[in-house]
Amino acid sequence: MSPEKIIQSLLEEFKKLEQTEIKQTQWSRAVLTALCRVGRQLGCSVWASSQFVNREDKDGGEWLYDVTWLKYKGDFLKLSPMVAECEWGNIGAIKDDFEKLILARAAVRVMVFDGMYCKNGAEGIVNKFCDWVGAYESSQKRDTYLLIGYERDEKYNWWFRYFNILVDDPSQQPILTRL
C-alpha cells in the first residue's frame, strides 16, 4: 500500500467530512472515525480510542497513537501503513503529539490539528512541523506526513487545509506541499 494511495483515500474521506454539519464538541469522534473507516476500507487492522470510536469501526483500543493501522502476516506484524494524532489544544499540546509522529515508523503519519493557535493559521503551524521534521536527525528518505489543519472564521464557518511533508534527502530541509 503506497503512501500516495493512503493520502488520496484520506483526502477523499476528509473532503466528505467537510460537507457535513458537525458540532464542535463532536470533532474528535468524527475525525477519528473517518481515519478508522479508511483504514478498514484499505484492509488494515485498526486500533483507536474507545472513548471516541465505536466498537464496530475498529479492532481494538488505542495502541500507541490516537489511530493506528496495522497489517499482519499470520501472527507477525508486517507493517504499519498509517498512524495518526488528533490535537485540538494549544501549540504546546500539538507539538507534543507531533513529536510522537516523528518517532513513528509508518508509511504515512497523519496530524489533525486546530489552526487557530498560530497567527498564520494552519499554514503557520505546518511550517513549524516542517522545521521539527528537518531538525530530527533520524529522519529517513520517504518519511511522509499528511497534515490536516482545521480552520474557522468569525462566523464559525470551517474547513480543512491539507499539507504534505516529504523527506527527500535527510540532509536537506523536507519538502512541504500544500494539497
Secondary structure as the mmCIF struct_conf table of DSSP 4:
data_model
#
loop_
_struct_conf.conf_type_id
_struct_conf.id
_struct_conf.beg_label_comp_id
_struct_conf.beg_label_asym_id
_struct_conf.beg_label_seq_id
_struct_conf.end_label_comp_id
_struct_conf.end_label_asym_id
_struct_conf.end_label_seq_id
HELX_RH_AL_P HELX_RH_AL_P1 PRO A 3 GLU A 18
TURN_TY1_P TURN_TY1_P1 GLN A 19 GLN A 19
BEND BEND1 THR A 20 THR A 20
HELX_RH_3T_P HELX_RH_3T_P1 GLN A 24 GLN A 26
HELX_RH_AL_P HELX_RH_AL_P2 TRP A 27 GLN A 41
TURN_TY1_P TURN_TY1_P2 LEU A 42 GLY A 43
STRN STRN1 SER A 45 ALA A 48
TURN_TY1_P TURN_TY1_P3 SER A 50 PHE A 52
BEND BEND2 VAL A 53 VAL A 53
HELX_RH_3T_P HELX_RH_3T_P2 ARG A 55 ASP A 57
BEND BEND3 ASP A 59 ASP A 59
STRN STRN2 GLY A 60 GLY A 60
BEND BEND4 GLY A 61 GLY A 61
BEND BEND5 LEU A 64 ASP A 66
STRN STRN3 VAL A 67 LYS A 73
TURN_TY1_P TURN_TY1_P4 GLY A 74 ASP A 75
STRN STRN4 PHE A 76 GLU A 87
BEND BEND6 GLY A 89 GLY A 89
HELX_RH_AL_P HELX_RH_AL_P3 ILE A 91 LEU A 103
BEND BEND7 ALA A 107 ALA A 107
STRN STRN5 VAL A 108 ASP A 114
HELX_RH_3T_P HELX_RH_3T_P3 GLY A 115 TYR A 117
BEND BEND8 CYS A 118 CYS A 118
TURN_TY1_P TURN_TY1_P5 LYS A 119 ASN A 120
HELX_RH_AL_P HELX_RH_AL_P4 GLY A 121 ALA A 135
TURN_TY1_P TURN_TY1_P6 GLU A 137 SER A 138
TURN_TY1_P TURN_TY1_P7 LYS A 141 ARG A 142
STRN STRN6 THR A 144 ARG A 152
TURN_TY1_P TURN_TY1_P8 GLU A 154 LYS A 155
STRN STRN7 TRP A 158 LEU A 166
BEND BEND9 ASP A 168 ASP A 168
TURN_TY1_P TURN_TY1_P9 PRO A 170 SER A 171
BEND BEND10 GLN A 172 GLN A 172
HELX_LH_PP_P HELX_LH_PP_P1 GLN A 173 PRO A 174
STRN STRN8 ILE A 175 ARG A 178
#
